[in-house]
Amino acid sequence: MSRLGPCRLLRRSWAALRVLRRVSVAGGPAGAAPAPGMEELLSRSVPPLPPYETKEKAPPPAELRGAEFMRYYRGLEAGPRRAELLTRLARDFGVDHGRVAEFSAKVLQAREQGRELGALLQAEDRLRYYLNPQYRGLLQHLGRLEGGLRFLVELRGDLVDGLATKAVDGPHVKEMNGVLKNMLSEWFSTGFLNLERVTWQSPCEVLQKISDSEAVHPVRNWLDMKRRVGSYRRCYFFSHCAIPGEPLIVLHVALTSEISSSIQAIVKEVHPIETEDLDKITTAIFYSISLTQQGLQGVELGTYLIKRVVKELQKELPQIKDFSSLSPIPGFTKWLVGLLSSQTKELERNELFTESECQEISEITGGPTTEMLKKLLTSNEWVRSEKLVKVLHLPFMRLCAWYLYGEKHRGYALNPVANFHLQNGAMMWRINWMADTSPRGIGASCGMMVNYRYFLEDTASNSAAYLGTKQIKASEQVLSLVSQFQQNSKL
């Protein structure tokens, strides 16, 4: 949101103060010892793994060592230097493979010799202990320090970014990313999370963070933000008891009288300042959920947030009977362009459209169907033609239904948003044409959106069926479109 001037000024002022404070603390008094080198820092910051026999008696690392590590890391510029430190930490302070091999052999030996259960369990416990990487002790220690949990979230954010851009790579770094993700999953379990509602009276800094983190439907200005937390709207976020007031994941809800089929009516409609008419509220639409911390990627927060919000809404507005999302379909246009590209390599090959559809599309575009569509989709130009929008309605709807229902990754829905809601136990309920006509919506999903409907009495069984047998619960509309795709396409 570009015009939240007072909030930005406040936030920058606080940021500047924090920077000055860090500089003064890091700089220390005159004549202080010079900062250690990276190798020296790591060797004295990462505690050695104590012998199994004395693991309960080992003294905790000195608090100053952890604080020194955080200062040093934050003092490095984001990029190659941080990547080097993370790589060294993962590579040089990982699992002792020699010990793992030694105690794996002892477990096998105990089994083969038929030793008593207690001896076998102790051998397995030793093996489990030595499977812990040495850097885990540092991460655990940092998590106990004041501000340490926030620091670990930032550090994992750098790991996630580095792995995505290949700035850091290799099995050691990937393993450390997984270890830290599992640790954060425990520290950010529901017992430590607080559900907070955002209103126009919420602190300015919170409103700014909610605005900045909105990844699905960007907030345009103050009026837009005010509307999203005003009448017929709800906004909630999870915070952590160790990081109070800091939004971790945010859910926006629209209170309506029916299941919405268009995002325009939700994010663009201007409601007058008025008291909500409870008779008009029968449905809750989850229209945006955004993770604000890159470092919490893969930590299961969204599922619990939706469940908590449903309970909160049932308590506040017991007349609500229908719960549904209105979700984007990221990746659909890219998938479709990929299919068209594969077809243009073989002239006169058509596996996506019927003959009559190809003829109509060619007449409107003035060229070969697949080649012209590929160009038009890449530039979003096709929405300028009412005739083309009308002709593409049915074929694009059935292609989208197949993308959501039929395209899989390891047996589960390829589309990440679909996979998220299906894991939660929702039904793939309705695909909506021209539901998001913003440039972003047209570019990502040809303007289509989908409702994942939460039938509360069925969510547990639906989730179990999806996770266990990879079965997708879908409505007649979706299944009918999938059937049409299978009849008319030859993929």
Salt bridges, closest charged atoms under 4 A:
GLU40 OE2 - ARG44 NH1 2.89
GLU53 OE2 - ARG126 NH1 2.83
GLU68 OE2 - ARG44 NH2 2.41
GLU68 OE1 - ARG65 NH1 3.89
GLU84 OE1 - ARG81 NH1 3.03
GLU84 OE2 - ARG88 NH2 3.22
ASP92 OD1 - ARG91 NE 2.84
GLU102 OE2 - LYS106 NZ 3.57
ASP125 OD2 - LYS55 NZ 3.49
ASP125 OD1 - ARG128 NH2 3.39
GLU154 OE1 - ARG74 NH2 3.06
ASP158 OD2 - ARG82 NH1 2.99
ASP169 OD2 - LYS166 NZ 3.96
ASP169 OD1 - LYS174 NZ 3.84
ASP212 OD1 - ARG8 NH2 3.70
ASP212 OD2 - ARG11 NH1 2.60
GLU214 OE1 - HIS252 NE2 3.36
ASP224 OD2 - ARG220 NH1 3.49
ASP224 OD1 - ARG227 NH2 3.15
ASP224 OD2 - ARG228 NH2 3.05
GLU246 OE1 - ARG150 NH1 3.52
GLU246 OE1 - LYS209 NZ 2.63
GLU269 OE2 - HIS271 NE2 3.51
GLU276 OE2 - ARG234 NH1 2.85
GLU316 OE2 - ARG234 NH2 2.66
ASP322 OD1 - ARG453 NH2 2.90
GLU346 OE2 - ARG349 NH1 3.41
GLU351 OE1 - ARG349 NH2 3.13
GLU357 OE1 - ARG398 NH2 2.62
GLU381 OE1 - ARG384 NE 2.98
